[in-house]
Amino acid sequence: MLKGKIGFVGFGISNQKLLTTFVEQRDPLALFVSDSGTIVPEAKTLMKEHSIEFEEDGHTDKLYECDSFIVSPGVSPFSEVGSRIINSGKYFTTELEVSLDRLWSKPRGTVIGITGTNGKSTTVTMLNHIISGKRRKVFQGGNLGDPLAGIAGEDFDYYVLEVSSFQLRWFAEEQKRFHLSAIINLGEDHLDYHKGIDDYFKSKLRLAKMTEGVTLLPERILDSHKESLAGCKLRLFSMSDSGDDTFDREHLRISGVEFKTADLPYLGLHNFENTLVVLMISQLIGLSAEDVFQELKSYSFLSHRLELVREFEGVKYYDDSKATNAHAVSAALRNFELSKTILILGGQEKDETYVELIEQLGQLKHVVMMGTSMRTLSAKLQMRGIPFSDAGNMADAVSISKRISQDGDCVVLSPAGSSFDLYRNYGERGNHFREIVNALE
């Protein structure tokens, strides 16, 4: 447990919210803040007002002299500071764990945790759409939007939390902190942070161990991770054309009830998977699957997730800028006729192997590689003899795609990398793509 002098390791939004909560509740704690970068002026002012010692632009021995630590999820456990804290033998935790412990120490609503390589945000916002529509008070947050620490003192009927592998990796203990949870899917991602697929998968699967009730899980994951999930209460689902709790391109099936995907206002196998998870969770909290399916017809997707931007000269242009890893791109491509699809890739890589994605890239009409950051994937394409065009920026990428495309083709921005090589975030990248596409003439 937290004790003595508490060191905040990294001072991103979650740790800022938690420290503010400590200050507002006048917890008699000895605190020290350490960040590898620059701390925002407002946070400095708050700490000075309350005589909280801090340092920025690097971690010094003052941090390691603390008795326990609250680690920002963005700090890799394999970084120098992460390794030193783990090897110190001192207690460490993260904002979400501290906030959940505080939540469970008082009367509370139902806590639902959602993780997975892709689809977390969509599933969380879908659930929020459904539950809040039933006139229930819902907190939507965690890794998506507001940290849980930001609503200390407020009571909700439901807490729908997106939980990242980063957050789960820094949990100190595997106590029961969620009533229900879902691990939507697992694929390669964040291997630059986790330094290996095993550490990444183990971090994600910790959510099931910390769930009091049922965890929804793809059947294929259980087949590979039975030991890690031993003792967990699981309800399995799968992609299949028959059986309970299954989905395919045309149908969703839950507990003997079947729905047609054509009745939904969106496309995509990965979106149908998210929808099935939402139906299953809704059923577990006492809602009618039939009612929930009707409500999903009015759900509005978050931006930059396989959105049709425009059809121009018979070519459809899609913005899937949120696809920041190979697993997400592979899922997106399953919705297109590959021989008529031009894919724009680009962004910072995450030490992925690209095995599944490369098989699909070889079947595409063409690949456009934007920027110069994807050296590993570019080299793999060259080794396989898969042709691609280099584009220095987004305007070049769209111009090349327009020149190659014909009536009936699709151009898809689904980058497979983070945006930080050329943009501040995936939203800015997607918006720039949309601006260029909408200006085509």
KACOR-V179197 format. One record per residue. OMEGA is omega in radians with two decimals (* if undefined). BURIAL is b if it has 16 or more other C-alpha atoms within 10 Angstrom, else e. D_FIRST is the distance of its C-alpha to the first C-alpha in whole Angstrom. Layout:
BEGIN
OMEGA&BURIAL&D_FIRST + OMEGA&BURIAL&D_FIRST
END
This chain:
BEGIN
3.11&e&0 + 3.14&b&4 + 3.08&e&6 + 3.11&e&10 + -3.04&b&12 + 3.13&b&11 + 3.01&b&13 + -3.08&b&14 + -2.99&b&16 + -3.06&b&19 + 3.01&b&20 + -3.01&b&22 + -3.09&e&22 + 3.12&b&19 + 3.07&b&17 + 3.14&b&20 + -3.11&b&20 + 3.10&b&16 + 3.10&b&17 + 3.09&b&20 + 3.10&b&18 + -3.10&b&16 + -3.10&b&19 + 3.14&e&21 + 3.08&e&19 + 3.06&e&19 + -3.11&e&15 + -3.07&e&15 + 3.01&e&13 + -3.00&e&14 + 3.05&b&15 + -3.09&b&17 + -3.14&b&18 + -3.13&b&20 + -3.14&b&22 + 3.12&b&25 + -3.12&e&27 + 3.11&e&29 + -3.08&b&27 + -3.06&e&29 + -3.10&e&30 + 3.13&e&29 + 3.11&e&25 + -3.13&e&27 + 3.13&e&28 + -3.10&e&25 + 3.11&b&23 + 3.13&e&26 + -3.08&e&27 + 3.05&e&24 + 3.09&e&24 + -3.11&b&21 + 3.12&e&21 + 3.04&b&22 + 3.12&b&24 + -3.13&e&26 + 3.06&e&28 + -3.13&e&26 + 3.13&b&23 + 3.13&e&23 + 3.11&e&22 + 3.13&e&20 + -3.04&b&18 + 3.07&b&17 + 3.11&e&17 + -3.06&b&13 + 3.09&b&10 + -2.96&b&8 + 2.94&b&10 + -2.95&b&11 + 3.03&b&14 + -3.10&b&17 + -3.12&b&18 + 3.12&e&21 + -3.14&b&20 + 3.08&b&21 + -3.14&b&19 + 3.05&e&22 + -3.13&e&23 + -3.12&e&23 + 3.12&b&20 + -3.14&b&18 + -3.12&e&19 + 3.14&e&18 + 3.13&b&15 + -3.09&e&15 + -3.13&e&17 + -3.08&e&15 + 3.14&e&12 + -3.10&b&10 + 3.04&b&6 + 3.14&b&8 + 3.11&b&8 + -3.04&b&11 + -3.07&b&13 + 3.13&b&14 + 3.11&b&11 + -3.11&b&10 + 3.10&b&13 + 3.10&b&13 + 3.12&e&11 + 3.13&e&12 + -3.09&b&16 + 3.14&e&15 + -3.12&e&14 + 3.05&e&18 + -2.98&e&21 + 3.02&e&21 + -3.13&b&24 + -3.11&e&24 + -3.11&b&22 + 3.14&b&24 + -3.14&b&22 + 3.03&b&25 + -3.08&b&25 + 3.14&b&28 + 3.13&b&30 + 3.08&b&32 + -3.11&b&33 + -3.07&b&29 + 3.12&b&30 + -3.12&b&34 + 3.13&b&32 + -3.11&b&30 + 3.03&b&32 + 3.14&b&35 + 3.11&b&32 + 3.11&b&32 + -3.09&b&36 + -3.01&b&36 + 3.13&b&34 + 3.07&e&35 + 3.08&e&38 + 3.12&e&38 + 3.02&e&37 + 3.14&e&33 + -3.02&b&31 + 2.94&b&29 + 3.09&b&26 + -3.11&b&27 + -3.02&b&24 + 3.10&b&21 + 3.10&b&23 + 3.08&b&26 + -3.00&e&27 + 3.00&b&24 + 3.14&b&20 + -3.14&b&19 + -3.07&b&17 + -3.12&b&21 + 3.09&b&22 + 3.13&b&19 + 3.09&e&21 + 3.11&e&24 + -3.14&b&24 + 3.05&e&26 + -3.13&b&28 + 3.02&b&26 + -3.12&b&24 + -2.95&b&25 + 2.93&b&23 + -3.06&b&24 + -3.09&b&21 + 3.06&b&22 + 3.12&b&21 + 3.13&b&20 + -3.10&b&17 + -3.12&b&17 + -3.08&b&17 + 3.03&b&13 + -3.11&b&11 + -3.03&e&9 + 3.13&e&10 + 3.07&e&13 + 3.13&e&13 + -3.11&b&16 + 3.13&b&15 + 3.07&b&19 + 3.12&b&22 + 3.09&b&25 + 3.07&b&25 + 2.96&b&27 + -2.91&b&27 + -3.11&b&31 + 3.07&b&32 + 3.05&b&31 + -3.11&b&33 + 3.04&b&32 + 3.03&b&31 + -3.14&b&28 + 3.02&b&29 + 3.12&e&29 + -3.03&b&25 + 3.13&b&25 + 3.09&e&27 + -3.08&e&29 + -3.12&b&29 + 3.14&e&27 + 3.12&e&24 + -3.13&b&25 + -3.14&b&26 + 3.12&b&23 + 3.13&b&20 + -3.07&b&23 + 3.08&b&23 + -3.13&b&19 + 3.13&b&20 + -3.13&b&22 + -3.12&b&19 + -3.12&b&17 + -3.11&b&20 + -3.12&b&21 + -3.02&b&25 + 2.95&b&27 + 3.05&b&27 + -3.00&b&30 + 3.03&b&31 + -3.09&b&34 + -3.10&e&36 + 3.12&e&36 + 3.13&b&32 + -3.12&e&32 + -3.07&e&35 + -2.99&e&33 + -3.09&e&30 + -3.12&e&30 + -3.10&e&28 + -3.05&e&25 + -3.14&b&25 + 3.11&e&26 + 3.13&e&25 + 3.08&b&25 + -3.00&b&27 + 2.93&b&29 + -2.97&e&32 + 3.00&b&34 + -3.07&b&37 + 3.00&b&39 + -3.06&b&42 + 3.11&e&45 + 3.09&e&48 + 3.09&e&48 + 3.09&e&45 + 3.07&b&43 + -3.14&b&40 + 3.08&b&42 + 2.97&b&43 + -3.07&b&46 + -3.00&b&48 + -3.01&e&50 + 2.92&b&48 + -3.13&b&44 + 3.13&b&44 + 3.09&b&42 + 3.08&e&42 + 3.12&e&46 + -3.08&e&46 + 3.11&b&48 + 3.12&b&48 + 3.13&e&49 + 3.13&b&48 + 3.13&e&51 + 3.12&e&50 + -3.10&b&47 + -3.14&e&48 + -3.10&b&46 + 2.99&e&46 + 3.10&b&44 + -3.14&b&43 + 3.07&b&39 + 3.07&b&40 + 3.06&b&41 + 3.10&b&38 + -3.13&b&36 + 3.11&b&38 + 3.11&b&38 + 3.12&b&34 + 3.10&b&34 + -3.11&b&37 + 3.12&b&35 + 3.13&b&32 + 3.11&b&34 + -3.12&b&36 + 3.11&e&33 + 2.97&e&32 + 3.13&e&36 + 3.14&b&38 + 3.13&e&41 + 3.13&b&41 + 3.12&e&45 + -3.11&e&44 + 3.13&b&41 + 3.11&b&43 + -3.14&e&45 + -3.12&b&43 + 3.09&b&42 + 3.12&e&45 + 3.14&e&44 + 3.08&b&41 + -3.11&e&41 + 2.92&e&40 + -3.07&e&37 + 2.99&e&40 + 3.08&b&40 + 3.11&b&40 + 3.13&b&43 + 3.01&b&45 + -3.12&b&49 + -3.03&b&50 + 2.92&b&54 + -3.07&b&57 + -3.12&e&59 + 3.08&e&62 + -3.13&e&61 + 3.12&b&58 + -3.12&b&54 + -3.08&b&52 + 3.08&b&48 + 3.08&b&45 + -3.04&b&42 + 3.14&b&40 + -3.14&b&37 + -3.04&b&37 + 3.05&b&35 + -3.06&b&35 + -3.14&b&38 + 3.14&b&37 + 3.13&b&37 + 3.11&b&41 + 3.11&b&42 + 3.14&b&41 + -3.07&b&43 + 3.12&b&46 + -3.14&e&46 + -3.07&e&48 + 2.95&e&50 + -2.93&e&54 + -3.09&b&53 + 3.11&e&56 + -3.05&b&56 + 3.03&b&53 + -3.04&b&53 + 3.04&b&49 + 3.10&b&47 + 3.06&b&45 + 3.12&b&43 + -3.14&b&40 + -3.11&b&37 + -3.09&b&36 + 3.12&b&33 + 3.12&b&34 + 3.12&b&35 + 3.11&e&38 + -3.03&b&40 + -3.10&e&42 + -3.07&e&42 + -3.09&b&43 + 3.09&b&46 + 3.12&e&48 + -3.10&e&48 + 3.12&b&49 + -3.12&b&52 + -3.10&e&53 + 3.03&b&53 + 3.10&b&56 + 3.07&b&54 + 3.05&b&51 + -3.12&b&51 + -3.07&b&48 + -3.14&b&47 + -3.08&b&46 + -3.01&b&45 + -3.04&b&42 + -3.07&b&42 + -3.11&e&44 + -3.13&e&42 + 3.11&b&43 + -3.14&b&47 + 3.13&e&47 + 3.11&e&47 + 3.12&b&49 + 3.13&e&52 + -3.12&e&51 + -3.12&e&52 + 3.12&e&55 + -3.08&b&53 + 3.05&e&55 + 3.10&b&53 + 3.05&e&54 + 3.08&b&52 + -3.10&b&52 + -3.09&e&50 + -3.06&e&49 + -3.14&b&49 + 3.10&b&52 + -3.10&e&54 + 3.13&b&52 + 3.14&b&53 + 3.11&e&57 + -3.13&b&57 + 3.14&b&55 + -3.10&b&58 + -3.08&e&61 + -2.99&e&60 + 3.09&b&59 + 3.10&e&62 + -3.14&e&62 + 3.13&e&60 + 3.03&b&57 + 3.00&b&54 + -3.03&b&52 + 2.95&b&48 + 3.10&b&46 + -2.73&b&43 + -3.11&b&41 + 3.09&b&39 + 3.08&b&37 + -2.96&b&35 + -2.84&b&37 + 3.06&e&36 + -3.08&b&39 + -3.04&b&41 + 3.12&e&40 + -3.14&e&36 + -3.09&e&35 + 3.12&b&37 + 3.11&b&38 + 3.11&e&40 + 3.14&b&42 + 3.14&b&43 + 3.11&e&44 + 3.08&e&46 + -3.10&b&47 + 3.12&b&48 + -3.11&e&50 + -3.13&e&52 + -3.12&b&53 + 3.13&e&54 + -3.14&e&56 + 3.13&e&58 + *&e&62
END
